[in-house]
Amino acid sequence: MRETTVVAADYFRSYSVVGLLAVVGLLFVAVAFGAGRLLRPVVPTPEKLLTYECGVDPVGEGWAHTQVRYYVYAFLYVIFAVDSIFLFPWATVFAADGYGVTTLVEMFVFLGFLAVGLLYAYKKGVLTWT
């Protein structure tokens, strides 16, 4: 029973350090925002309240339609970025003794899922540039 109590105390002590760091981080952010609010000058003028876009005065409404295909390109980029993030660690594990075949099978399963997603995007016509 005594050994279980010691292990539990060590376990909760490590979480208390994480909790303390989270509280200190939140306090730091709150103090920084509070100090910024107290120290900045507040002199609103009509020019300062205008929307600024590259030095051009805003004309028309602020609502603009965006085509969905740009979001799809962004999602495809994220898929391939995640792909590259996972392939580099697999390449290092593949070189270790005893993990070669398992790692290779896992890598091809993952690449298979990505290939199915890419094939789906191709069949939907997402990859055609207009």
Backbone as CSV, one residue per row, in Angstrom:
resi,resn,N_x,N_y,N_z,CA_x,CA_y,CA_z,C_x,C_y,C_z
1,MET,0.826,-1.203,0.000,0.000,0.000,0.000,0.862,1.257,0.000
2,ARG,1.947,1.196,0.755,2.842,2.360,0.864,3.461,2.693,-0.491
3,GLU,3.836,1.659,-1.253,4.465,1.895,-2.550,3.480,2.535,-3.525
4,THR,2.218,2.147,-3.470,1.190,2.727,-4.336,0.995,4.204,-4.017
5,THR,1.024,4.551,-2.723,0.866,5.951,-2.317,2.022,6.803,-2.826
6,VAL,3.237,6.276,-2.780,4.406,7.022,-3.247,4.329,7.228,-4.754
7,VAL,3.934,6.178,-5.497,3.829,6.294,-6.948,2.748,7.308,-7.325
8,ALA,1.605,7.271,-6.635,0.529,8.219,-6.919,0.957,9.649,-6.599
9,ALA,1.713,9.838,-5.523,2.175,11.180,-5.164,3.122,11.723,-6.235
10,ASP,4.016,10.885,-6.730,4.916,11.323,-7.799,4.138,11.642,-9.070
11,TYR,3.126,10.850,-9.338,2.296,11.052,-10.526,1.583,12.396,-10.462
12,PHE,0.953,12.705,-9.337,0.219,13.957,-9.213,1.150,15.149,-9.062
13,ARG,2.351,14.952,-8.537,3.313,16.040,-8.433,3.743,16.498,-9.827
14,SER,3.932,15.557,-10.753,4.321,15.942,-12.107,3.191,16.723,-12.783
15,TYR,1.935,16.369,-12.535,0.818,17.124,-13.090,0.669,18.485,-12.427
16,SER,1.030,18.581,-11.172,0.934,19.889,-10.512,1.939,20.870,-11.105
17,VAL,3.086,20.381,-11.533,4.072,21.252,-12.186,3.511,21.756,-13.520
18,VAL,2.875,20.876,-14.275,2.271,21.286,-15.548,1.159,22.295,-15.302
19,GLY,0.326,22.037,-14.300,-0.754,22.974,-13.965,-0.215,24.325,-13.531
20,LEU,0.848,24.322,-12.731,1.451,25.575,-12.279,2.014,26.360,-13.463
21,LEU,2.660,25.676,-14.401,3.179,26.356,-15.587,2.052,26.926,-16.444
22,ALA,0.937,26.202,-16.534,-0.204,26.719,-17.295,-0.766,27.971,-16.645
23,VAL,-0.878,27.985,-15.322,-1.387,29.159,-14.615,-0.432,30.336,-14.791
24,VAL,0.870,30.093,-14.663,1.854,31.170,-14.840,1.784,31.717,-16.271
25,GLY,1.622,30.838,-17.258,1.502,31.294,-18.640,0.266,32.149,-18.853
26,LEU,-0.875,31.720,-18.305,-2.102,32.509,-18.432,-1.973,33.859,-17.738
27,LEU,-1.339,33.876,-16.564,-1.124,35.152,-15.865,-0.214,36.070,-16.674
28,PHE,0.814,35.514,-17.281,1.722,36.321,-18.090,0.976,36.972,-19.251
29,VAL,0.135,36.199,-19.932,-0.628,36.736,-21.056,-1.604,37.802,-20.571
30,ALA,-2.282,37.553,-19.436,-3.240,38.526,-18.908,-2.542,39.820,-18.510
31,VAL,-1.384,39.723,-17.880,-0.639,40.924,-17.484,-0.151,41.683,-18.720
32,ALA,0.302,40.964,-19.736,0.774,41.627,-20.953,-0.365,42.371,-21.648
33,PHE,-1.528,41.735,-21.769,-2.664,42.414,-22.397,-3.147,43.585,-21.549
34,GLY,-3.156,43.421,-20.239,-3.573,44.517,-19.362,-2.621,45.699,-19.444
35,ALA,-1.320,45.422,-19.451,-0.337,46.499,-19.558,-0.455,47.202,-20.906
36,GLY,-0.692,46.438,-21.973,-0.873,47.056,-23.283,-2.087,47.958,-23.319
37,ARG,-3.159,47.523,-22.689,-4.376,48.331,-22.663,-4.173,49.620,-21.855
38,LEU,-3.418,49.529,-20.760,-3.205,50.713,-19.917,-2.203,51.693,-20.524
39,LEU,-1.222,51.198,-21.254,-0.137,52.059,-21.731,-0.331,52.625,-23.136
40,ARG,-1.217,52.038,-23.929,-1.355,52.517,-25.302,-2.178,53.801,-25.359
41,PRO,-1.853,54.662,-26.305,-2.663,55.870,-26.466,-3.970,55.542,-27.201
42,VAL,-5.043,56.164,-26.762,-6.346,55.936,-27.387,-6.846,57.268,-27.919
43,VAL,-6.637,57.484,-29.218,-7.092,58.706,-29.869,-7.800,58.295,-31.155
44,PRO,-9.062,57.895,-31.078,-9.744,57.456,-32.291,-10.058,58.630,-33.212
45,THR,-9.735,58.475,-34.466,-10.082,59.460,-35.495,-10.812,58.710,-36.604
46,PRO,-11.549,59.418,-37.442,-12.242,58.715,-38.535,-11.286,57.947,-39.457
47,GLU,-10.091,58.477,-39.655,-9.128,57.784,-40.507,-8.657,56.488,-39.861
48,LYS,-8.480,56.498,-38.541,-8.025,55.292,-37.859,-9.108,54.224,-37.805
49,LEU,-10.349,54.605,-37.884,-11.445,53.652,-37.794,-11.803,53.032,-39.145
50,LEU,-11.174,53.507,-40.242,-11.417,52.931,-41.559,-10.703,51.583,-41.692
51,THR,-11.266,50.731,-42.517,-10.605,49.467,-42.831,-9.409,49.768,-43.723
52,TYR,-8.264,49.193,-43.404,-7.037,49.455,-44.152,-6.683,48.229,-44.976
53,GLU,-6.468,48.425,-46.247,-6.088,47.320,-47.117,-5.037,47.802,-48.102
54,CYS,-3.801,47.633,-47.805,-2.682,47.936,-48.703,-2.652,49.403,-49.146
55,GLY,-3.076,50.299,-48.327,-3.015,51.712,-48.656,-4.115,52.187,-49.566
56,VAL,-5.046,51.323,-49.936,-6.138,51.692,-50.825,-7.372,51.933,-49.977
57,ASP,-8.064,53.045,-50.242,-9.286,53.322,-49.499,-10.335,52.270,-49.837
58,PRO,-11.061,51.795,-48.833,-12.070,50.770,-49.102,-13.237,51.333,-49.907
59,VAL,-13.678,50.569,-50.891,-14.793,50.964,-51.748,-15.778,49.809,-51.776
60,GLY,-17.042,50.106,-51.634,-18.066,49.070,-51.697,-18.274,48.399,-50.360
61,GLU,-18.863,47.198,-50.419,-19.175,46.466,-49.207,-17.986,45.628,-48.753
62,GLY,-18.017,45.229,-47.520,-16.953,44.402,-46.985,-17.177,42.921,-47.213
63,TRP,-18.286,42.552,-47.797,-18.602,41.150,-48.019,-18.123,40.730,-49.405
64,ALA,-17.354,39.656,-49.468,-16.865,39.156,-50.754,-17.049,37.641,-50.783
65,HIS,-17.450,37.131,-51.920,-17.625,35.693,-52.078,-16.280,35.055,-52.395
66,THR,-16.019,33.931,-51.758,-14.797,33.185,-52.000,-15.172,31.813,-52.533
67,GLN,-14.487,31.380,-53.546,-14.808,30.081,-54.118,-14.240,28.962,-53.251
68,VAL,-14.967,27.887,-53.160,-14.618,26.785,-52.280,-13.362,26.063,-52.746
69,ARG,-13.065,26.111,-54.022,-11.933,25.336,-54.520,-10.611,25.758,-53.887
70,TYR,-10.484,26.992,-53.466,-9.250,27.409,-52.813,-9.083,26.720,-51.469
71,TYR,-10.191,26.487,-50.774,-10.122,25.743,-49.527,-9.731,24.295,-49.783
72,VAL,-10.203,23.742,-50.875,-9.863,22.364,-51.208,-8.370,22.255,-51.497
73,TYR,-7.809,23.233,-52.195,-6.360,23.224,-52.426,-5.606,23.306,-51.103
74,ALA,-6.105,24.096,-50.186,-5.461,24.203,-48.877,-5.536,22.870,-48.141
75,PHE,-6.680,22.189,-48.214,-6.799,20.890,-47.556,-5.862,19.870,-48.196
76,LEU,-5.740,19.893,-49.505,-4.811,18.980,-50.165,-3.370,19.270,-49.744
77,TYR,-3.033,20.531,-49.601,-1.687,20.872,-49.123,-1.458,20.323,-47.722
78,VAL,-2.448,20.471,-46.856,-2.308,19.972,-45.487,-2.128,18.459,-45.502
79,ILE,-2.866,17.767,-46.351,-2.726,16.310,-46.433,-1.291,15.936,-46.806
80,PHE,-0.729,16.600,-47.794,0.624,16.241,-48.212,1.681,16.725,-47.230
81,ALA,1.406,17.785,-46.501,2.332,18.216,-45.456,2.350,17.199,-44.325
82,VAL,1.180,16.711,-43.941,1.107,15.674,-42.907,1.788,14.406,-43.406
83,ASP,1.619,14.107,-44.658,2.280,12.953,-45.248,3.791,13.056,-45.077
84,SER,4.355,14.184,-45.407,5.806,14.330,-45.280,6.259,14.315,-43.826
85,ILE,5.431,14.827,-42.934,5.796,14.807,-41.511,5.877,13.373,-40.999
86,PHE,4.990,12.503,-41.469,5.000,11.124,-41.007,6.025,10.253,-41.724
87,LEU,6.395,10.595,-42.943,7.323,9.745,-43.670,8.762,9.852,-43.155
88,PHE,9.184,11.004,-42.692,10.559,11.137,-42.200,10.808,10.314,-40.936
89,PRO,9.940,10.351,-39.920,10.178,9.459,-38.771,10.111,7.981,-39.153
90,TRP,9.217,7.625,-40.070,9.156,6.236,-40.484,10.456,5.803,-41.158
91,ALA,11.066,6.702,-41.892,12.325,6.359,-42.548,13.413,6.078,-41.525
92,THR,13.418,6.798,-40.414,14.437,6.540,-39.389,14.142,5.255,-38.625
93,VAL,12.864,4.961,-38.377,12.514,3.722,-37.682,12.750,2.528,-38.598
94,PHE,12.551,2.710,-39.886,12.744,1.635,-40.851,14.186,1.132,-40.821
95,ALA,15.107,2.008,-40.493,16.512,1.622,-40.454,16.864,0.854,-39.180
96,ALA,16.023,0.932,-38.137,16.313,0.242,-36.886,16.079,-1.256,-37.027
97,ASP,16.808,-2.037,-36.240,16.689,-3.494,-36.293,15.341,-3.949,-35.742
98,GLY,14.700,-4.888,-36.431,13.463,-5.483,-35.942,12.194,-4.748,-36.309
99,TYR,12.286,-3.557,-36.891,11.093,-2.786,-37.222,10.882,-2.629,-38.730
100,GLY,11.730,-3.202,-39.526,11.708,-2.951,-40.955,10.415,-3.307,-41.649
101,VAL,9.966,-4.552,-41.540,8.791,-5.008,-42.277,7.531,-4.358,-41.725
102,THR,7.409,-4.284,-40.405,6.230,-3.668,-39.797,6.112,-2.211,-40.203
103,THR,7.212,-1.509,-40.149,7.201,-0.098,-40.518,6.872,0.080,-41.993
104,LEU,7.394,-0.788,-42.820,7.119,-0.691,-44.252,5.644,-0.942,-44.549
105,VAL,5.038,-1.925,-43.882,3.619,-2.213,-44.091,2.773,-1.030,-43.616
106,GLU,3.091,-0.480,-42.432,2.348,0.677,-41.929,2.469,1.866,-42.882
107,MET,3.661,2.065,-43.436,3.865,3.186,-44.337,3.017,3.030,-45.594
108,PHE,2.950,1.819,-46.135,2.160,1.616,-47.347,0.659,1.699,-47.070
109,VAL,0.226,1.294,-45.883,-1.189,1.469,-45.523,-1.521,2.958,-45.461
110,PHE,-0.657,3.735,-44.820,-0.875,5.179,-44.731,-0.865,5.824,-46.118
111,LEU,0.099,5.460,-46.939,0.157,5.997,-48.300,-1.040,5.549,-49.124
112,GLY,-1.574,4.362,-48.841,-2.781,3.899,-49.516,-3.976,4.787,-49.184
113,PHE,-4.125,5.140,-47.906,-5.205,6.048,-47.531,-5.059,7.395,-48.231
114,LEU,-3.835,7.900,-48.301,-3.616,9.167,-48.995,-3.892,9.039,-50.489
115,ALA,-3.533,7.911,-51.067,-3.791,7.706,-52.492,-5.290,7.637,-52.767
116,VAL,-6.044,7.009,-51.866,-7.503,6.960,-52.045,-8.078,8.374,-51.971
117,GLY,-7.597,9.184,-51.037,-8.053,10.572,-50.945,-7.699,11.377,-52.184
118,LEU,-6.504,11.167,-52.699,-6.080,11.860,-53.917,-6.892,11.402,-55.122
119,LEU,-7.177,10.112,-55.211,-8.007,9.596,-56.295,-9.424,10.156,-56.214
120,TYR,-9.945,10.259,-55.004,-11.280,10.840,-54.815,-11.298,12.301,-55.278
121,ALA,-10.252,13.062,-54.912,-10.171,14.463,-55.325,-10.048,14.568,-56.841
122,TYR,-9.307,13.653,-57.447,-9.165,13.660,-58.898,-10.493,13.342,-59.588
123,LYS,-11.211,12.351,-59.073,-12.499,11.972,-59.660,-13.537,13.084,-59.513
124,LYS,-13.466,13.859,-58.451,-14.398,14.965,-58.239,-14.033,16.176,-59.098
125,GLY,-12.866,16.160,-59.740,-12.450,17.261,-60.592,-11.799,18.411,-59.832
126,VAL,-11.376,18.132,-58.616,-10.784,19.180,-57.796,-9.407,19.580,-58.309
127,LEU,-8.709,18.648,-58.895,-7.318,18.895,-59.293,-7.185,19.552,-60.660
128,THR,-8.294,19.890,-61.302,-8.208,20.596,-62.582,-8.158,22.089,-62.320
129,TRP,-7.172,22.732,-62.852,-6.979,24.174,-62.640,-7.790,24.940,-63.681
130,THR,-8.647,25.847,-63.202,-9.471,26.616,-64.144,-9.100,28.075,-64.112
